[in-house]
Amino acid sequence: ALYVASFFNDTVVRARLDGSRPRELSALAGLLDGPTDVALDPARGALYVVSASGRLVRADLDGENAVDLGNPAGLLKRPAGMALDAEGGWLYFVNISDARLVRARLDGTQPEDLGNPAGLLDAPAGVALDPQGRALYVSVNRGNRLVRVDLTDFSARDLGNPGGLLDGPDGLEVDAAAGKLYVASTRNNRIVRLNLDGTAPEDLGNPGGLLSRPSDLALLSLGE
């Protein structure tokens, strides 16, 4: 299934992968306040939604049995992106308002302010977990850079603007099998692909000329 957070409608829509049979997850009504990201944990049958207000909600994959986890320790301030580490049992967030990285357990407990690693997060927009769960990739809108944060010591490496191709980087997606990172570049309407170490950037352009301020992307590997 496909899940879409609808910011202005305060809802999440679930549909088939071809877009058919869409329906709002009505059980979430009243719990969302400008939803900005959705994360899925199929093994546990869980759906997580974070709102711009800082509220975190967990529900079943059909939206039922929703639990308001609140704003863990009040640390979520206009969270723009969320990444799920199912194996480690963490949710990671990037805040726009205070340019910080935050994490909490899957039930919202043990919230931690991980700060602004190396001071590199200036208007962070997207976040993705690396295939081994050892690092996070963060897109930084102001400054047009990518940052890799090591989850063992929370040190940060500035990957810069690979090939100078990014203008307003936002959504990120990791292709674990190929060892690639995909980035939606908002202001110049392009998709960029690169190695996980920031090398070999490729401009995939604007497929079919159909993109207008792309903000996120998802990957489904079906081979060639």
C-alpha positions in Angstrom: 0.0 0.0 0.0 0.9 3.6 -0.5 0.6 6.1 2.5 0.5 9.8 1.9 0.6 12.6 4.6 -1.7 15.4 3.6 -0.5 18.5 5.4 -3.4 20.9 4.9 -6.1 18.3 5.3 -4.6 16.9 8.6 -5.0 13.4 7.4 -3.2 10.3 6.0 -4.4 8.7 2.8 -3.9 5.0 2.0 -4.2 3.7 -1.5 -3.0 0.9 -3.7 0.4 1.3 -5.4 -1.4 2.3 -8.6 -3.3 5.0 -6.7 -6.6 3.2 -6.8 -9.0 2.7 -3.9 -7.8 5.7 -1.8 -9.2 6.2 1.6 -8.5 8.5 4.5 -7.5 6.8 7.7 -10.4 8.4 9.6 -9.4 6.8 12.9 -6.5 9.4 13.0 -9.0 12.3 12.9 -8.2 14.9 15.5 -4.7 13.5 16.2 -2.9 15.1 13.3 -1.9 18.8 13.0 -0.1 19.4 9.8 1.4 15.9 9.2 4.8 16.1 7.6 6.0 12.5 7.4 4.9 8.9 7.7 7.0 5.9 8.6 6.0 2.2 8.4 7.1 -0.7 10.6 5.5 -3.7 8.8 7.1 -6.3 11.1 5.3 -4.8 14.0 2.2 -3.8 12.0 2.7 -0.1 12.9 2.3 3.2 11.3 3.9 6.4 12.6 2.9 10.0 11.7 4.6 13.1 12.9 3.0 16.6 12.6 4.5 20.0 12.3 3.1 20.8 15.7 5.4 18.1 17.1 2.8 15.5 17.8 3.7 11.9 17.2 1.0 9.3 16.6 1.3 5.5 16.3 -1.4 3.3 14.8 -2.0 0.0 13.1 -1.3 -0.1 9.4 -5.0 0.5 8.8 -5.1 3.5 11.0 -6.9 1.8 13.8 -5.9 1.7 17.5 -4.2 5.1 17.2 -2.2 6.2 20.2 -1.2 9.8 20.7 2.4 9.7 21.9 2.5 13.5 22.2 5.6 15.5 21.8 8.4 13.5 23.4 9.8 15.9 26.1 8.7 18.8 24.0 11.8 18.3 21.8 10.0 18.2 18.4 9.9 21.7 17.0 8.4 21.8 13.4 9.8 18.3 12.6 10.3 18.1 8.8 11.5 14.5 8.4 11.4 11.2 10.3 13.4 8.0 9.8 12.6 4.6 11.4 15.3 2.3 12.7 13.1 -0.8 13.2 16.0 -3.0 14.3 17.5 -0.5 16.8 14.0 0.5 18.0 14.4 4.3 17.4 12.6 7.0 15.5 14.8 9.9 14.3 13.5 13.4 13.5 15.0 16.6 12.1 13.6 19.9 13.3 13.3 23.0 11.2 12.7 25.5 14.0 15.8 24.8 16.1 18.0 22.9 13.5 18.3 19.8 15.7 18.3 16.1 15.5 16.1 14.2 17.9 15.4 10.6 18.6 12.9 8.6 20.7 11.9 5.0 21.2 9.1 3.6 19.2 6.7 4.2 22.0 7.8 7.8 22.4 9.9 7.2 25.5 13.6 8.0 26.1 13.6 11.1 24.0 17.1 12.5 23.3 18.2 15.8 21.9 21.1 14.9 19.7 21.9 18.6 19.0 23.2 20.0 15.8 26.0 17.7 14.8 29.1 19.8 13.9 26.7 22.8 13.4 25.9 21.5 9.9 22.1 21.3 10.2 20.8 24.6 8.9 17.1 24.2 7.9 17.3 20.3 7.7 14.6 18.9 5.5 14.8 15.2 5.0 16.4 12.3 6.8 17.1 8.6 5.9 18.8 5.7 7.6 21.7 3.9 5.9 21.3 0.2 5.1 23.3 -1.0 8.2 21.5 1.4 10.6 24.8 3.0 11.5 24.3 6.4 10.1 21.7 9.0 9.0 21.7 11.1 5.9 20.2 14.5 6.3 19.4 17.0 3.5 20.0 20.6 4.5 17.9 23.1 2.5 19.8 26.2 3.5 23.3 25.8 2.1 22.3 23.0 -0.3 24.2 20.2 1.3 24.0 16.6 2.5 25.3 15.6 5.9 26.1 12.1 7.1 25.7 11.6 10.9 27.4 8.6 12.5 25.0 7.0 15.0 27.8 5.6 17.2 29.2 8.9 18.3 26.9 11.4 16.5 29.8 12.9 14.6 28.9 14.5 11.3 30.5 14.6 7.9 29.7 17.3 5.4 29.1 15.7 2.0 28.6 19.2 0.6 26.7 19.7 -2.7 27.8 16.8 -4.8 28.5 18.0 -8.3 26.8 21.2 -7.5 23.5 19.6 -8.5 21.4 20.3 -5.4 19.2 23.4 -5.0 16.9 23.0 -2.1 17.5 19.3 -1.3 14.5 17.7 0.5 13.4 14.1 0.5 16.0 11.3 0.6 15.8 7.6 -0.2 18.5 4.9 0.3 18.8 2.1 -2.2 20.5 -0.5 0.0 21.1 -3.1 -2.7 22.9 -0.7 -5.0 24.5 1.4 -2.3 23.0 4.6 -3.7 21.3 7.7 -2.2 18.5 9.5 -4.1 17.7 13.1 -3.4 14.7 15.2 -4.5 16.1 18.7 -5.3 13.2 21.1 -4.9 14.2 24.4 -6.5 15.7 23.1 -9.7 13.2 20.2 -10.2 15.6 17.4 -10.5 16.4 14.0 -9.0 20.0 13.4 -8.0 21.6 10.0 -7.4 25.0 9.4 -5.7 27.1 6.9 -3.8 26.5 6.7 -0.1 29.9 8.3 0.5 28.8 11.3 -1.5 30.8 10.5 -4.6 29.8 9.9 -8.2 26.8 12.2 -8.3 24.4 11.8 -11.3 21.8 14.2 -12.5 18.7 12.2 -13.3 17.0 15.4 -14.4 13.3 16.0 -14.4 11.7 12.8 -15.6 9.3 13.6 -18.4 9.3 17.2 -17.3 6.7 16.2 -14.8 8.3 17.5 -11.6 7.4 20.9 -10.0 9.2 21.4 -6.7 9.6 17.7 -5.8 9.6 17.3 -2.0 10.0 13.6 -1.4 10.5 10.3 -3.1 10.3 6.5 -2.4 12.0 3.6 -4.0 10.6 0.2 -5.1 13.3 -2.0 -6.5 12.0 -4.2 -9.4 15.3 -4.9 -11.1 16.0 -3.5 -14.5 
